[in-house]
Amino acid sequence: MLRQTLSLGILFLLATSLRADGISVSQSIDKAEVEFEGVVHLEIELTWQGPQSAYLFPKPLSPEFEGLKIQSFSTSVSSTGRGDSEITSKKLKYTLAPTASGLGTIHPVEISYITRPDSLPGQLFTEAMMVTIAEPKPADLSGENSAFSPVIIVAIFVLVAGGLVAGLLVIRGRKPQEPVKSPREKFLEDLAELKATSANDLKRFQTGLFRHMAAYLSAQYDLDLANLSPGEIDEALAQTDMASAQREKITAWLARAERERFSPATVAPGEGIRLEAEIREFFEKI
């Protein structure tokens, strides 16, 4: 099924590009034919002339698919050049896994943006793309490769027995290992240490809070959040199964931390302690 005619191969264009109001969008997939057990990499790139602050994207992208689903997602923003020659690129990368054989479809994606500083709204749309998905491979249950082959059963028994003996020998001489902490447990531990070292210095507390909270979100949802703004982090979290109420709360804390760690304004005494208690109570309940 993976071998299609030349005309069908021409239909599955791997990359397209559109432009509007000084901002352009391009899209690409790394393959037009994929095994049912494989993955397809989709990249959407927005490019404009100017700094990263020249455009605001008020809502996250919500791509829709047929025969495919999102396996993982990441986003990044980078700039090259300076002044009038500065070029900014925002990339959104999706790893898509097949859910059914046949023709998979990536539907057009709406991209809303606002230009700065005049706050003019605009929209861009990607184009539909298609992927040919092969039939699932049948399990090999014949001959010596069968899971019920006597030779394989004997080999497995020998390996298991040998592994048990080796494991017992190693355990006798090994000290007990500490249990692996979950991302939430690690964050609460970091939060307590941050309170002890900087709760009376709100700027220092907010700097550590932003770093620890981004690390928690990266570990919990397998996202690459390095060097992203609170708005971009919110956009990445919108692609996960996090409840919207939780996402709004967390991104509000991140946005406040971003403001206050650089703000020269003074704050009321004990604000860091109060904020730490609020965040701790929230994370202990989720």
N, C-alpha and C positions, 0 to 999 in steps of 0.2 A: 504493500500500500504506500510505502515511502517513495517509490519511484513513480513520479507523475510525468505527464507529457510536458513538452517545452512550453506550451501555451499556459498551462497551469502554473509552471514555475515563474513565468513572467508576471502572472497575477499576484504572486506573493512578493511584492516589493519589500526589501528589507529595511529601507529607510526613506523618510519623507521629511520635507521642511516647509514651513509656512512663516510669513512675516506680517506684522501689523504694528503701526505706531512706534517704530523704532525698536521693537522687541520681536524676536523670532523664536519659533519652536521647531525642533527637529525630533524625530523619533526613529528608533531602529530596533530590530530584533536580530539576534545572532544566528538564527536559522529559520528556515521556512518549513522544514520537515523535522519531526522529533519522534524518538521512540516513546512509547507509552510510559516507560519507566524513567525517561529523561526529564530535562527541564529546558525552558526557553528564557533567555535573558532579554528583557525589554528595557530600553533606556529612553527617557524623555528629557530633552535638554532645552532650556530657555537661555537665550543669549541677548544681551543688549549692550549698547555703548554707554558707559557711565559707571558710577559706584554701585555697590550692592543696595544702597538705600534709595536708588532711583525708582524702584518699583516695589509695591506692597502686594502680597498675595493673601487676600482676606480669608480664604477658605481652602481647606486641603483638597487635593485632587481625589476623585472617586471613580477610578476606572472600573469598567464592567467587562466581563468575559463570558464566553460560552465555550465549554469544553476545557477550560483552564481555571486555575485558582492561584492566588498569591501565596507563595511559599515563604518569601522574605522580601523586605523592602529597606532601602537606605536612600538618603538624600545628602547632597553636599553643595556648597557654594564657594566659588573661587574667582579671583580677579587677576588680570594681567595688565601691565602698563600703568601709566599715571596721567592725571589731568584729563585733557581732552581725548587722549588715546587709550584711556582705561576701558577694558572690556570685561564684563562680568558674565559668568556662566553658572547656571543653577541646574544640577543634574538630579534626576529621580530615577532610581534603578529598582526594577522589580524582577524577582525570580519567580517564574510561573511553572506550575506543575500540571500536567494533563489530568483531567477528571473523566474523560471519555474519548474513545477513538473516533476518527473521522476528521471533520474540519473544525478546528478551533478558531474562534473569532475574538479579536481585541477591538472592542467598540471605540468610536471616537470619544476623546476625553475633553471636557470643557475646562478651560483654564481662565479664571477671572483674575484681573489685576487692577491696581490703582497706580497711576503715575504720580510721582512726587516732583515738586511741591504743590502742583495745581490740583491734585486729588481727582483727576479725570479717570472714570472707570473704563475698562476695556475687556475684551474677551478674545481668546484664541481657541482653536479646536484642532486636535490631532486628527489624523485620518484613520479609518478602519484598517486593520491588518489581519491577515489570516495565516494559520499554521496547520499543516497536515500532520495529524497524530496517528501513529501506527497502532495496530491491534496489540493488546497485551501479549507478552511472550508466554507460551504454555509452560507449565512446570515439567521438568525432565524427570520422569519416573521410570525410565526403562533401563534394563541391563545393570551394569555395575554402578551407574550413577544414581540408581534408585535409593530413596531414603530408607528403604526396607532391605537393602542388599546385606546379606550376612557379613560380607567382608567389612562393610562400613560400620555395621553394628559392633563388630568385634574391635575395630579400630577406635571407635568412640569410647567403648568400655575401657580399653587400655589407657587412653588419654585421660579420661575422667579419674580413673583409679590413681594414675601417676600424679595428676594434678592435686588430688586430695592429700596424698602422702607428702608431696612437696609443700603444700600449703600448711599442713600441720607442723612440719619442721620449721618453716619460716615463722609461724605464729608463736612458737615456743620462745624464740629469741627476739621477738619484736615487742616493743612497748605499744600499749593501746594508742590508737590514733584518735585525735579529736574529731568529732563529727563535722561534716562539711556544712557550713552555714549557708542558708538561703540568701538571695539578694536582699530580701526585706530585713532579715536578722543582721546582716552585715551593715545595712544602712542605719538601723537603730543603734548598733554599736558605735559606728562612726559619729552619729549625732550626739551620743552621750559624751564622747571624747571631745567633740567640737564645743559642746556647752561648757565642759570643764576648763578648756583652754582659752575660749574667746567669747563667752556669753556677755561679758561686760563691754566688749568692743564690737558693736553691731556691724561695722564694715568688714571686719575680719570674719565674723560669724557668717555673714551673707556670702562672702567669697568661698568659704569652706562648704556652706550649704549648697551652693550652685554646683560645685564640683562633685560632692557626694551624691546629690539627687540625680545628676546626669549619669553618674556611674551606676546607680541603682537601676535606672530606666534602661540603660544599655544592657545590663546583665539580665534583667527580668524579661525583656522583650527582644533580645538579640538584635539590637539596633546600633548603627554607627552614628553616635550623636556628637562626635568630637567637633569642636569649634562652631556649633550651631547656635543660633539665637533662640530665645524662648518661643517665638512664633514658629520657627522651623522645627523645633522639638515637638510642638503641639501638632504640626502637620504630620510628622512621622508617627506620633502616637495615635493619630486618627486612623491609621491603617492597621492598628492592633485591635484586640478584643477588650481593651480597657473601657470601662464605663465612662460615658461622657461627663458625668458629674465629678468623678475622680480626676479625669484629665483636666477639667477646668480648674479644679482646686490646685493640682500640682503645677500647672503652667502659670497660674497666678502667683504662686510662691517663687517660681523661677524668674518671672518678670520683675517681681519686687526685689529679689536678690540682685538681679542685673542692674536695677536702678540704684539701689542703696549702697552697693559696694563701691560705686564711683561717686556718690553724691557727697557734696561738702556740708550738707545740712546736718544739724545736730538732732538727736532723738532723745526721747524720754528715758531716764535710767531704768534698767531692767527690761527693756524692750526685747533684747535678745533672749532672755530667760523665758519671757512670756511666749515668744514666737516658737522657741524650741519645744515648750510644753504642748502647744497647739499642734505642731507637726507630729510630735511623738504620739499623741492621742490618735491622730488620724491614721498613722501607719500601723499602730498596734491593733486597729480594728479591721484592716483590710486583709 
